[in-house]
Amino acid sequence: MDDGVSQIVAAALVIAVAVCAGLLLIEASKKTVEGAIAEGRILLKMTEDQVRRAWGEPDGITTTQTLVPEEEPSLPTYEITVVWTYNDPHRTVTFNKGRVVEFSETRERGDDQSASFSDWRLSARQTVSV
């Protein structure tokens, strides 16, 4: 083969490997999410539908709009945050752009003395992109 054809074949092979690796990662991610739902757990970046499947319908939903400061004040921009609350056990899930960005759960300890608290948040570097 001449060099031009060899380079094209090599590039096609690299692209094929990258696509296959990407598809495997997507499939693994789906299995992870489906496994969490089956176990009644939620994960960061889950959709509202996935959270409903894992934890059921929330007992309360609160929606807030926050004005986002813009350099050019032509049109106002709002960030919409949705918080779901569950009563038993007490749980909260915060969504931004339809994805989980924070959740917490309070459970009573077995000795009936106090509650333990778990809290998960996306950091500023882990923003949700939709």
N, C-alpha and C positions, 0 to 999 in steps of 0.2 A: 504494500500500500504506500501511496505517497504521503508526505507529511500532512497535507491539508485534510485528507480523508481520515488519517489517524487522529488528528486533533478533534475533528468533528465526532468521531466515534468515542473518544475519551470524554469529551464534554457531554455527550448524550448519556454515557454511562454514569457520570457524576450526577447529572440531573435525575436520572432514574433512581439512583441510590438515595438521593435527598428526598425525593417524592415518597419513596417507600418508607423511609424513616419517619417522615412527617405523618403519613397515614397510620403507622404503628403507634406513634405518640397520641394521635387523636383517638384511636381505638382504646388505648390504655386509659386515657383520660375519661372516656365514656364509661368504661368498666369501673373506674374508681368512683365516679359520681353515682352510677347505678348501685354499686355496693354500699355506698354511704346511705343512699335513700332506703335500700332494703334493711339497713341496720338502724334506721330512724335518726341518722346523723345528717347535719348539713355541713357544707364546705363554703369557703370564700368563693365568690364569683358564680355561685349557683343562681339560676333564674328563679323567679317567683313560682313558676309551675313546679320546679324541682323541690323547692322548700315545702310547698303544699303537699307534694307526694310523700315527703319525709316526715313532716310534723303535723300535717293536716291544716284545716282552716284556722286562721288566727282568731283570737277573741276580740282584738281591737286593731284598727289600722289608723295611723296618724300620718298625714301628709303635710310637709312644710315646704315653703318656697323661700329661698334666700337670694336676695339681690346680689349678683356678682359684679364687683366694680370693674368697669371697662375703661380703657384709656380714652376711647372716643365715645362719648355718651349719646350716640345716635339712637340706638334701640336698647332698652333694658334687657339684660340677660339674667335668668333665674336658674338656680340649681334646685332641683326638686329631690327631696329626700323622703322616703317612705319607711315608716317604722311599724313593724308588726309586733304585737304583744300576745303572749300566751299566758294563761293564768295557772295551770297546774301541769307540770311544774312551771315556775315563773321563767319565761324565756322572752328575749327580744331579738329581732332580726332587723337590721337596717339595710335598705336597698338604695342604690344610686344608679340611675340609668338601667333599672330593671335587674341589677345584679347585687348579690350579697356583698356588702363591704364591711359589715361588723355584725357579730352576734354574741349573745351571752346567755347563760343559763345558771339559775340558782337551784341547788338541790339540797334537801335536808340530809344531814348526816345520819347515819344509823343510830347514833347515841342520843339523838334528839336534843343535843346541846346547842348546835349552831349550824349555819348553812355554809356550804362551800360554794365558790364562785369561779366559773370559768368564763373567759372573755377573749374573743378573737376579733382582731381588726386588721384591715388592710393599711399598710403604711402609705405615706405619700408617694413612695417609689413604686407601689403596687396598684396603681390606679386601674380602674376597670375601663377597658376599651371595648366598645360594642360596635 
